[in-house]
Amino acid sequence: MKIISIVTLLFCMFFINIEAATKYEVSIDPKLLNKSKEVLMEQVGVKEKTGHNDGKEVEYYLNTVGRQKGDAWCAALQYAVFYIACKILNLPLSFIPIERTGLANGIFNTAVEEGVAVSYKSKDNDLIVWRHGGTNRGHIERIIEVRGGGWVTTIGGNTSSAGSQDEGEGVYKKRRNIQHPLSRMMVRGLIGFRI
């Protein structure tokens, strides 16, 4: 019985790591990458007005991807910083390297289709995507600092200031690991940017 349990555990760990061990790079203009990071850093501290996916900034993020007040907005934030950066740099919106969607896994799916598979190693500016089971529900954050042992510092929206909770009321810096689950979501992979 003990051997069966160990084999089952190893089998599960193997498939979890296969899911997590995917990274795709998409092309980006270097000015846009740098400016989008600056814009993202400026968003840290933004909070929802009433804790119901609302408020001026949150609704702006949602509007950039065609979503409405009350919708989850982690993916909208990541798109919005590229959108704002394009406006500042006077670049066409076609330069935005990620899908215009409110779904974290929609962004990842497009990266799989249009990107280039590369080694699963985190870099500054990568997007990390989690998925809840086989659904489209998930979460996305941008890596702003790479540390050792798979640990990274990220900035994410629709997250909380406490613990590892992924659903929350604002934009915060978080400590994450590129191999670890987030609540009940497993890491799906990384999206990198190729200059």
Secondary structure as the mmCIF struct_conf table of DSSP 4:
data_model
#
loop_
_struct_conf.conf_type_id
_struct_conf.id
_struct_conf.beg_label_comp_id
_struct_conf.beg_label_asym_id
_struct_conf.beg_label_seq_id
_struct_conf.end_label_comp_id
_struct_conf.end_label_asym_id
_struct_conf.end_label_seq_id
HELX_RH_AL_P HELX_RH_AL_P1 LYS A 2 ALA A 20
BEND BEND1 ALA A 21 ALA A 21
STRN STRN1 LYS A 23 SER A 27
HELX_RH_AL_P HELX_RH_AL_P2 PRO A 30 GLN A 43
TURN_TY1_P TURN_TY1_P1 VAL A 44 GLY A 45
STRN STRN2 LYS A 47 LYS A 47
BEND BEND2 LYS A 49 ASN A 53
BEND BEND3 GLY A 55 GLY A 55
HELX_RH_AL_P HELX_RH_AL_P3 LYS A 56 THR A 64
TURN_TY1_P TURN_TY1_P2 VAL A 65 GLY A 66
TURN_TY1_P TURN_TY1_P3 LYS A 69 GLY A 70
BEND BEND4 ASP A 71 ASP A 71
HELX_RH_AL_P HELX_RH_AL_P4 CYS A 74 LEU A 89
TURN_TY1_P TURN_TY1_P4 ASN A 90 ASN A 90
HELX_RH_3T_P HELX_RH_3T_P1 LEU A 93 PHE A 95
BEND BEND5 ILE A 98 ILE A 98
BEND BEND6 ARG A 100 GLY A 102
HELX_RH_AL_P HELX_RH_AL_P5 ALA A 104 GLU A 114
BEND BEND7 GLY A 115 GLY A 115
STRN STRN3 VAL A 116 VAL A 118
BEND BEND8 TYR A 120 TYR A 120
TURN_TY1_P TURN_TY1_P5 ASP A 124 ASN A 125
STRN STRN4 LEU A 127 ARG A 131
BEND BEND9 HIS A 132 HIS A 132
TURN_TY1_P TURN_TY1_P6 GLY A 133 GLY A 134
BEND BEND10 THR A 135 ASN A 136
STRN STRN5 GLY A 138 VAL A 146
BEND BEND11 GLY A 148 GLY A 148
TURN_TY1_P TURN_TY1_P7 GLY A 149 GLY A 150
STRN STRN6 TRP A 151 THR A 159
BEND BEND12 SER A 161 ALA A 162
TURN_TY1_P TURN_TY1_P8 GLY A 163 SER A 164
BEND BEND13 GLU A 167 GLU A 167
BEND BEND14 GLU A 169 GLU A 169
STRN STRN7 GLY A 170 ASN A 177
TURN_TY1_P TURN_TY1_P9 ILE A 178 GLN A 179
BEND BEND15 HIS A 180 HIS A 180
STRN STRN8 LEU A 182 LEU A 182
TURN_TY1_P TURN_TY1_P10 SER A 183 ARG A 184
STRN STRN9 MET A 185 MET A 185
STRN STRN10 MET A 186 ARG A 194
#
